[in-house]
Amino acid sequence: MQSQDDILYLKQFVNQHPSNKMGWYLLGKQYLLAGKEGKANYCFLKAGEVYDAFEDESHPLSDNQLQLLKEWDRKQKKKKMALRTGLLAALLLLITALAPANGEIKTKIANQPIPVLQAEVLPVGVVFISQKERQPIGSAWNTLMEAASEAPQLMIAARLEEEAGWSKWLGQTKLLMSVRKDRGSAELQAVMLDRQTCECIPSDSSRISKQYEDWREQQETHWTLASAIVHYERINKKWPEKLDELIRPYPNNFLSGERSGMRSMFNSVKFKVKNAKANKDKAAGAYETGKGNPSAADEGRAQNMLGGSSVGSNGLMDKDWSQPLEIIVDKATHQLAVIQGNIIVRSYRVGLGGEETPEGRFYISEKVKNPNGRDDGVFGSRGMTLSKTLYAIHGTDEPDSIGKDESLGCVRMSKADVEELFDMVPLGTVVKIKNGTLPSKVQTPAERFKLEPRQNETNPAKVYKWLT
């Protein structure tokens, strides 16, 4: 922000929080930069001991002037009351406008009870900040405060690489800051991790980076498991009671096996998914007024209910966290992507059939290993039927056709890619075939997503005749 923007922002803040001395101090500093010494001195007097602490001296104005100012303050306090979040906002201002050299700040939340977690205690929470956000730290804090009652002990704000409106899960990720809250204490510890964002010397981010990478691996497991639970309920009109109901032999193989930690997280993920669906159902009910278009009040109530919990089952602080994984096939770029909301989780180069490949919305109605009894045949080692048609996503024995229009309409993938996709997306996953929607560059993970098989997913009773 420019200096004038800072002044306007800080003026608005101190008007809302007149007892916040840090806000007055920061406004005074901005007035000094703008050459308005008189206004700066007024603000420094209001800042009191905060000015003394940061300037290592008392303000030079006379005691009489200070006493007059205090009398005026007492009258103003009768008209206004500081909001409960004043001190937290001061922390935000401190971070964005006057971050210390080591990038680390500690503060205490005044007059706020320590949140009591109603569900599982999560070790890490993550909020993604868009590249368009001009105040990334402020945006992160707003999200953290919205989820204060559920937020994990360690919270990380990060920026994913973006292109053409998409966020790239496997792209360059920048960690902006971390916030830690200790159990049994009202103290928060904020650590700045990015020099450009805080305009300071950031703290060492190696430990936070490792925790973020561990969280990211778990998040992929959560997305796959949550997606399977959503589609199981949609197809069977009931919720699965245990993980084993999702891992069954063909043709009920919603999941193709399990991954480390998946069994222990099943109940908590289902709990979150059920609550998210209940909130959406309530939101949909708010629109059913029976009298034409809903009123503004109806829409407001619906949006509030739709938001529900903003903390996902793995600590993802995003109100769209519960959307199941989807597949997009882009005919223009010969690319297939697994997406969650606006995040590209995986992307692969594929072979298509030009005009023979239909555009539209489909779903995975069948998943089969080794179609027609072999893993090196015309359909490769995996096949996923689209909406009970003759179109499918499958492997190929013609790897040179990847990236070209040589099929009769199906989507061809390389062996490693189709096997990862088969494990990541459950039965029932939506597939959208479009023309021109994804970035042209694909990104292959260093380590593939893989489930350990538990059941027989072959179908020797059927001869597959997909349109290769």
Summary of the structure (lengths in Angstrom):
residues: 468
radius of gyration: 27.4
end to end distance: 55.9
largest distance: 96.1
contacts: 1464
relative contact order: 0.10
helix: 38%
strand: 19%
